[in-house]
Amino acid sequence: MTQERKTLVRPAAAELLGRPLSPRSLIGSLLLGMRPPRMSGARLVEWCGLFGVAPGTARVALSRMLDRQELVASNGVYELAGRIRRRLPAQDWSLAPEPAEWDGTWLLGVVEAGARSPSERAALRDAGRQLRMVEVREGVLTRPQNLPRAAAPGEAWTQADAQCTWWTARPDAEGAAFAAGLFEKDAWAERAAMFVGHLDGSIANVRTGAGPAIADAFVVGAAALAHVRADPLLPAELCGPDWPGDALRVAYRNFQRAFSDAVREWFRNR
């Protein structure tokens, strides 16, 4: 199965994502990009086959996602549910963010005293990432206070609220330099500019309708979307006028329209 996947998806495209695409990822990511997020089981099996996943393996993935309540099924049609479905509002917000006006304050989350299990620590790290916060030191999370709660899944806030006490603060350090060090914003911006080029190139490729081109584009799109969701969404005062976040979101939306059309046509011609 690994060899088939390498044949269908160029290594250069796979490397953008930085992780292997499991059948669960192929199904979940495809449905996350659809409105409404549902598709017949037969088509989902076909979709996984485009990436070298055997039909039996794809059906096992569907069954396991049903067991985890990540999907619901009716008359052979599968629809996202549960934890994966709850990602949709935050994902949509990431593609069309509406940050609040910034008053110069930073949100500070301080972990409450007491022993924490390894699973609790891991859950807070994951929540902090989804909240676009960085760890100043262990047990202290922060970011500029310019994002509404809708910017992150509710589960992330629930986990963070359970472990942290919240404060507002103003760092003594110069704001832009302080943010640059914490958020590694230059590295994010450089990679964002790279993804704009990849997305623009993928639009032309998917219009050929070829299966391998669609598979490659899917990987590029998944990696670009992950990068969009990692945008720290810093206030303009801290990231400057040339921040490429908006350019990346525009490129992704253009790509998503072309990709959706190509996938519909690919299924129609099967």
C-alpha positions in Angstrom: 0.0 0.0 0.0 2.8 2.4 0.8 4.4 1.8 -2.7 1.0 2.5 -4.4 0.7 5.7 -2.5 4.2 6.9 -3.5 3.3 6.1 -7.2 0.1 8.1 -7.1 1.3 11.1 -5.0 4.6 12.7 -5.8 7.1 12.7 -2.9 7.4 16.5 -3.2 3.7 16.9 -2.5 3.7 14.4 0.4 6.6 16.1 2.0 4.6 19.4 2.3 2.2 17.7 4.7 5.0 16.3 6.8 3.0 13.2 7.9 1.5 10.1 6.1 -2.1 10.2 5.0 -4.1 7.5 6.7 -7.4 6.4 5.4 -9.1 8.2 8.3 -7.2 11.4 7.3 -8.3 11.0 3.6 -11.9 10.6 4.6 -12.0 13.3 7.3 -10.1 15.9 5.3 -12.2 15.4 2.2 -15.5 15.7 4.2 -14.2 18.8 6.1 -14.0 20.6 2.8 -17.5 19.7 1.7 -20.8 21.5 2.5 -22.7 19.6 3.8 -19.9 17.2 4.9 -21.3 13.9 3.6 -20.7 11.4 0.8 -21.7 7.9 -0.1 -19.6 5.1 1.3 -18.9 3.8 -2.2 -17.5 7.1 -3.3 -15.4 7.4 -0.1 -13.9 4.0 -0.8 -13.2 5.1 -4.4 -11.5 8.3 -3.0 -9.2 6.3 -0.8 -8.3 4.1 -3.7 -6.9 7.1 -5.5 -4.2 7.1 -2.8 -3.5 3.4 -3.1 -5.7 2.4 -0.2 -7.4 -1.0 -0.7 -11.2 -1.1 -0.6 -11.2 -3.4 2.4 -8.9 -1.0 4.3 -11.1 1.9 3.5 -14.2 0.1 4.7 -12.4 -0.7 8.0 -11.6 3.0 8.4 -15.2 3.9 7.8 -16.3 1.3 10.4 -13.9 2.6 13.0 -14.9 6.2 12.4 -18.5 5.1 13.0 -17.5 3.4 16.2 -15.7 6.5 17.4 -18.8 8.6 16.5 -16.7 10.6 14.0 -19.2 9.6 11.3 -22.9 8.8 11.2 -24.4 6.7 8.4 -27.8 6.5 6.8 -28.7 4.5 3.6 -25.1 4.2 2.7 -24.2 7.9 3.1 -21.7 8.9 5.7 -21.6 12.3 7.3 -19.1 13.9 9.7 -20.0 13.9 13.3 -18.6 14.3 16.8 -15.1 15.8 17.4 -14.2 16.1 13.7 -17.5 17.8 12.9 -16.9 20.3 15.7 -13.7 21.5 14.0 -15.7 23.1 11.2 -16.6 26.4 12.7 -13.0 27.1 13.8 -11.7 26.0 10.4 -14.2 28.2 8.6 -13.2 31.1 10.9 -9.6 30.5 10.1 -10.3 31.1 6.4 -12.3 34.3 7.0 -11.0 35.6 10.4 -12.5 38.6 12.1 -10.0 39.5 14.9 -11.0 42.1 17.4 -9.5 45.5 17.6 -6.3 45.2 19.7 -5.8 47.4 22.8 -2.2 46.3 23.4 -3.0 43.7 26.1 -1.9 40.1 26.1 -3.9 37.1 27.4 -1.9 35.1 29.9 -2.9 31.6 30.9 -1.2 30.3 34.1 -1.6 26.6 35.0 -3.1 26.2 38.4 -0.9 24.7 41.1 -1.2 20.9 41.7 -0.1 17.7 40.1 -1.2 17.0 36.5 -1.1 13.8 34.7 0.8 13.3 31.4 -2.4 13.2 29.5 -3.6 16.5 31.0 -0.3 18.1 30.1 -0.6 16.8 26.5 -4.2 18.0 26.3 -3.2 21.5 27.4 -0.3 21.6 24.8 -2.8 20.7 22.1 -5.3 23.2 23.4 -2.7 25.9 23.4 -1.8 25.2 19.8 -5.5 25.4 18.8 -5.8 28.7 20.7 -2.8 30.1 18.8 -1.0 30.6 22.1 2.7 30.0 22.8 4.4 28.7 26.0 6.6 31.4 27.6 7.7 28.7 30.0 6.1 25.5 31.2 2.7 26.3 32.5 2.4 29.8 31.1 0.7 30.4 27.8 0.2 33.8 26.1 -0.8 35.7 23.0 -2.1 39.1 22.1 -5.7 39.5 23.2 -7.3 40.1 19.8 -9.1 36.8 19.1 -12.7 35.8 20.0 -13.4 32.4 21.4 -14.9 31.4 18.0 -11.3 31.3 16.6 -10.7 27.9 18.2 -12.8 24.8 18.9 -14.8 24.9 22.1 -13.1 21.8 23.3 -9.8 23.6 23.3 -11.2 26.3 25.5 -12.8 23.8 27.8 -9.4 22.0 28.3 -7.6 25.3 28.8 -10.2 26.7 31.2 -10.0 23.5 33.3 -6.3 23.9 33.9 -5.5 27.6 33.7 -6.3 30.9 35.4 -6.5 33.8 33.0 -4.8 37.2 33.3 -4.3 40.2 31.1 -0.8 41.7 30.9 1.4 44.1 29.0 5.0 42.9 28.4 7.8 45.4 29.1 9.6 44.2 25.9 9.0 46.0 22.6 5.9 44.4 21.2 6.9 43.4 17.6 10.3 42.0 18.6 8.7 40.1 21.5 6.0 38.6 19.2 8.6 37.7 16.5 10.6 35.7 19.0 7.6 33.9 20.5 5.7 33.1 17.3 8.6 32.6 14.9 6.5 34.7 12.5 9.2 35.1 9.9 9.4 31.3 9.4 5.5 31.1 9.1 5.5 34.0 6.6 8.2 32.3 4.4 6.3 29.0 4.3 3.0 30.9 3.6 4.5 32.5 0.5 5.7 29.0 -0.6 2.2 27.6 -0.3 0.7 30.4 -2.3 2.9 29.3 -5.2 2.0 25.6 -4.7 -1.7 26.4 -4.6 -1.6 28.5 -7.7 0.2 25.7 -9.5 -2.2 23.1 -8.3 -5.2 24.9 -9.7 -3.9 24.4 -13.3 -3.0 20.8 -12.5 -6.4 19.7 -11.1 -8.2 21.1 -14.2 -6.7 18.3 -16.2 -9.0 15.9 -14.4 -6.2 13.4 -14.0 -6.4 11.2 -10.8 -2.7 11.6 -9.8 -3.0 15.4 -10.2 -6.1 15.5 -8.0 -4.3 13.3 -5.4 -1.3 15.6 -5.4 -3.5 18.7 -5.1 -5.4 17.2 -2.2 -2.1 16.8 -0.3 -1.0 20.3 -1.2 -4.4 21.7 -0.1 -4.3 19.8 3.2 -0.8 21.1 4.0 -1.8 24.6 3.1 -4.9 24.5 5.2 -2.9 23.3 8.2 -0.6 26.3 7.7 -3.6 28.6 7.5 -4.8 27.3 10.8 -1.4 27.8 12.3 -1.4 31.5 11.4 -0.9 33.2 14.8 -3.3 36.0 13.6 -1.2 38.7 15.3 -2.5 42.2 15.4 -1.2 44.4 12.5 0.9 46.4 14.9 3.0 43.2 15.6 3.2 41.6 12.2 3.6 44.6 9.8 1.8 45.5 6.5 3.4 42.7 4.4 2.0 39.8 6.5 1.1 37.1 3.9 -1.9 35.6 5.8 -4.6 37.2 3.7 -2.8 36.3 0.5 -2.6 32.6 1.6 -6.3 32.5 2.5 -7.3 34.0 -0.9 -5.0 31.5 -2.7 -6.6 28.6 -0.6 -10.2 29.7 -1.4 -9.4 29.9 -5.1 -7.8 26.5 -4.9 -10.7 25.0 -3.0 -13.2 26.1 -5.7 -11.1 24.6 -8.5 -10.4 21.4 -6.5 -14.0 20.9 -5.6 -15.0 21.2 -9.3 -12.3 18.7 -10.3 -13.3 16.2 -7.7 -17.0 16.3 -8.7 -15.9 15.8 -12.3 -13.6 13.0 -11.4 -16.4 11.1 -9.6 -18.8 11.9 -12.5 -16.5 10.2 -14.9 -15.8 7.1 -12.8 
